[in-house]
Amino acid sequence: RIVGTVRGGAGAMLVLVHLAAGEEWTTLARDDGTFRFVDLPAGEYSLRVEPAGSRIERLRLDGVNEQTVELAVAGWGYTIRSVPPHLQAQAKLNAIYCVVQGWPGLPVRVHADEWSSEPVYTGTAPEVGRFGCELTGLEAGYYIVTVDGVPGDDGRYTQLEARVTVDKKQTPLLEFIYTEMITHPTGGYSQIYGRLIGGGLAASAMAGHHTVVLLDSRGNRQEQAVASDSTFRFANLEAGLYTVTVLGHEATATVADLALDGHNQLSVELRMPALVADDELLDTQAATESVIAGFAPEAAGRLARLVDTVGNEYQQYVDAEHRFHFAGLAAGSYTLVIEAGYRQSDLIVDGRSGLHVQFAELLPVWQAEVSQAGSMPGYSVVRVEVEGLAELPVHIWKEEWEGMVRQTGSKAEYGPYALEFSPLGPGRYMVEPTGLGLWAEVELTGLEALWIHFRKRTQPLGENRVASLASPNDVSAPPPSTN
């Protein structure tokens, strides 16, 4: 196992990656900055603090040993502990002690809902050191503690913020800590490489006939054709989770949840399905006169891709009249995909006849996706991302609470369209971005972090219509729907 401490790391995310296997584990540091990973297989690992912090390039485990490490959050962070034993007898249970390392005379306030305290200045509680102060008179509950006028790295003043729980059982000691470091980039060095195996084709026959697709956890996509030796390579990849698949063979040739740390390299093998028998293949190749044509509303200029069951791919751009026409096709089953969201599978031709595909019009819609982001020490956090929309107000509320509003982009460390609501107690919450016409409902226990991703998708207004063509030359019928 791996145990350790993150300096200034209350609630910090730690990412552990098995360098050879590409497996990833994540955890959140406790309020006091401690963490642990247990039940780990033998091997070499990398460990990093996200979104900005120190990293350890290599940790070796043999399946029995324990590694103890120390990490840090870059810049300002904080930890929360109980006051030291020599203060416990005199410390008030309705108070928070706060220390800002290296800075006396800074105003500190505590906030709850719409209430804010008067400022108390660092350096006025010498019992906890030269830079301490005491915030007292508090009821049990969740609080936000802020410190104003702290010099930032860019020479401007910034505000520090921490979430603290008062339970009137122990007095919390909040310490803001600054760590200066040059953070290492998390991207640009990792690679995923591999080869296609099986399928009954020689490596040279696979070249150009198969496309390998790389997807990251945010839905970004890269594609490349398989090389003449049946290999592929994706380089200059950032840290994160990835999926590799073969276009047209997603059900059988896919490897998911490949973890990169920005430096490691992973090798994968994608196993292709077996081809039909030689005599069947000869029959299939005997007739190559089939046509798949059709109409895709508002798709002029978009790339259309037709893929058969062995991964052969044909491409063309939809013309100015929103039509496409694939000719000279052998017998078999095909999948047709057009940029913008059109898709039709199980298009079966016999090598002589043809099919006409009338795609249903696509309607853009917003969808909400909720996912877990780990555990939190004594409160809940809801992080929100609204795809492509910056400075958009987002409202969170629940029964008997009017809630709060944050703007996308206000939590820049998670992305240009992200924000965060915290601290939150237990309950059922509604989260609604302004003007999208939908909201997400989440149930919180008071101990977790959640992500809500609002993303724009397209969905068809009806069913696609597939009809037989009387002959391969009959590409004008049936006409596009006017509904």
C-alpha positions, -999 to +999 in steps of 0.1 A: +000+000+000+009+037-003+003+062+025+013+098+029+005+134+035-003+163+012+010+196+025-019+221+023-039+193+008-074+191+025-097+175-001-069+174-027-073+148-054-045+122-058-041+101-089-022+069-088-013+051-121+002+017-126+028+025-153+027-009-171-009-019-169-024+016-173-048+012-144-057+043-124-068+048-088-080+081-073-087+093-038-092+126-019-069+136+010-086+139+044-089+173+061-055+169+077-039+161+043-034+124+049-043+097+024-037+060+016-041+035-013-045-001-002-047-036-019-024-026-047-008-051-071+029-053-074+046-030-100+058+005-106+035+035-101+034+073-105+015+095-081+004+131-086-017+158-070-043+174-092-051+199-106-017+214-095+008+200-072+038+178-068+043+143-083+064+112-078+075+096-110+082+061-098+071+041-067+078+004-066+056-021-048+062-058-044+028-067-032+038-067+004+057-035+012+044-001+022+056+032+007+053+064+027+054+097+007+050+134+011+034+156-015+022+192-017-005+214-033+011+241-055+006+276-041-019+281-013-037+252+003-050+244+037-054+216+063-077+212+092-067+194+124-078+195+160-060+220+182-028+205+197-031+189+231-016+218+251-045+240+239-074+216+243-081+224+279-085+262+271-099+261+236-135+270+231-157+243+214-177+270+196-146+284+179-123+280+149-086+288+152-070+300+119-034+304+109-021+320+077+015+309+074+039+339+072+012+367+072+001+387+103-025+414+102-048+398+075-086+400+079-103+367+085-141+362+083-164+332+088-196+328+067-228+307+069-257+311+044-263+349+042-244+357+075-208+369+077-188+377+108-168+408+116-131+405+106-106+391+130-069+396+122-041+371+120-016+375+148-042+382+175-042+346+190-005+340+200-015+307+216-015+292+181+015+311+169+026+344+154+000+342+126-030+328+143-065+342+152-097+329+168-132+330+153-156+323+182-193+324+190-202+297+164-230+272+164-225+237+152-226+235+114-207+241+081-188+273+076-167+290+049-136+308+063-121+335+041-088+355+043-085+387+023-055+407+011-032+377+006-004+385-020-007+361-050+019+348-074+010+375-100+016+404-076-021+410-071-041+403-039-062+372-036-087+356-013-082+323+005-111+301+013-117+269+033-147+248+044-148+240+081-172+219+102-179+230+138-192+201+158-186+214+194-168+182+202-133+193+192-119+227+182-107+228+146-073+244+137-073+257+102-039+263+087-034+280+053+000+269+039+019+282+009+042+259-012+063+273-040+070+249-067+074+246-105+045+223-114+052+196-139+030+195-170+006+165-171+007+162-209+028+159-240+048+128-232+024+098-228+017+074-257-007+046-265+006+023-292-003-012-304-015-034-332-044-052-347-043-090-345-066-117-359-093-111-385-077-135-410-059-108-429-022-103-434-008-071-419-004-055-453-040-062-461-051-043-430-033-011-440-057+016-449-087-006-444-091-001-406-093+031-386-083+032-349-102+057-327-089+072-295-114+088-270-106+106-238-128+110-208-142+144-221-153+129-254-124+143-275-116+121-304-086+112-325-084+088-355-057+073-376-055+046-402-037+014-394-001+012-408+012-014-432+025-035-403-010-034-386+003-010-359-009+023-346+005+050-323-011+080-305+015+104-291+017+136-271-012+126-248-022+144-216-028+126-183-062+110-181-084+079-190-086+068-226-104+043-247-090+027-279-113+011-305-115+001-341-142+019-361-169-005-371-158-031-346-165-013-313-182-044-298-152-067-302-121-045-306-121-021-278-099-015-247-113+010-222-100+028-191-064+031-201-048+054-175-020+078-186+000+101-162+014+123-189+047+104-190+040+066-193+035+046-224+010+018-229+009-011-254-024-026-264-036-053-287-070-050-305-083-083-316-103-083-348-132-107-355-127-136-378-134-132-415-159-153-434-146-185-450-127-183-483-156-197-504-180-172-489-155-144-495-153-154-531-191-153-534-191-119-517-165-105-541-183-119-572-208-091-573-199-055-564-227-035-579-247-026-548-255+010-539-263+027-506-276+062-512-299+086-494-306+120-479-295+136-446-311+169-437-288+199-432-257+177-437-242+193-468-204+193-467-203+167-438-182+136-440-201+103-446-185+070-436-196+036-447-180+007-428-185-030-435-182-059-409-145-064-415-136-028-410-133-017-447-143+020-448-156+042-476-158+080-473-174+108-492-187+143-484-225+149-485-233+170-516-249+205-516-284+189-519-277+169-487-274+136-506-248+108-506-242+079-529-219+049-523-216+026-554-197-005-563-204-022-530-200-059-524-226-080-506-226-076-468-237-056-439-228-020-435-229+008-410-234+044-422-222+073-400-224+110-410-209+139-390-234+158-369-249+127-354-265+106-382-261+068-379-278+038-394-265+002-390-275-032-404-277-020-440-276-053-459-270-056-496-264-086-519-239-071-543-265-063-569-294-043-554-294-011-535-308+007-505-320+043-500-316+058-465-338+087-455-324+101-422-348+116-397-340+153-389-318+158-359-329+180-330-302+195-307-309+188-271-291+193-238-285+163-215-272+161-179-247+134-169-240+129-132-209+110-120-191+105-087-159+124-080-148+109-047-155+114-011-153+146+010-144+150+047-176+162+064-194+181+035-206+176-001-193+193-032-212+196-066-190+205-096-208+216-128-196+219-164-218+234-191-203+225-225-191+255-245-208+281-224-187+305-202-201+330-177-235+312-176-253+315-143-262+281-127-286+279-098-286+252-070-314+249-045-335+225-024-367+225-005-368+253+022-335+267+008-333+294-019-299+282-028-270+300-045-258+310-080-224+305-096-211+313-131-194+288-154-157+295-156-155+305-119-136+273-111-109+276-138-087+248-125-114+224-136-119+239-170-132+271-188-168+261-183-167+247-148-180+259-114-183+245-079-210+246-052-197+239-016-200+232+012-233+214+010-251+193+036-273+162+031-304+165+010-320+164-025-308+193-046-318+207-080-292+222-103-303+243-133-282+262-158-299+294-170-318+292-203-312+255-212-346+242-203-335+214-181-321+207-146-304+178-128-316+163-095-290+149-071-291+133-037-263+142-013-252+125+019-229+153+030-198+132+024-192+131-014-182+151-045-203+149-077-198+161-112-227+172-133-219+176-170-245+194-192-237+185-228-254+193-261-264+162-281-286+155-311-315+131-313-336+122-343-372+134-345-383+100-357-371+067-372-348+066-402-365+051-433-346+024-452-361+013-486-350-010-514-339+005-547-353-012-578-319-011-593-285+003-584-292+032-608-325+041-591-310+066-566-337+092-567-364+073-549-378+074-524-379+112-522-369+130-490-396+135-465-412+170-463-426+165-428 
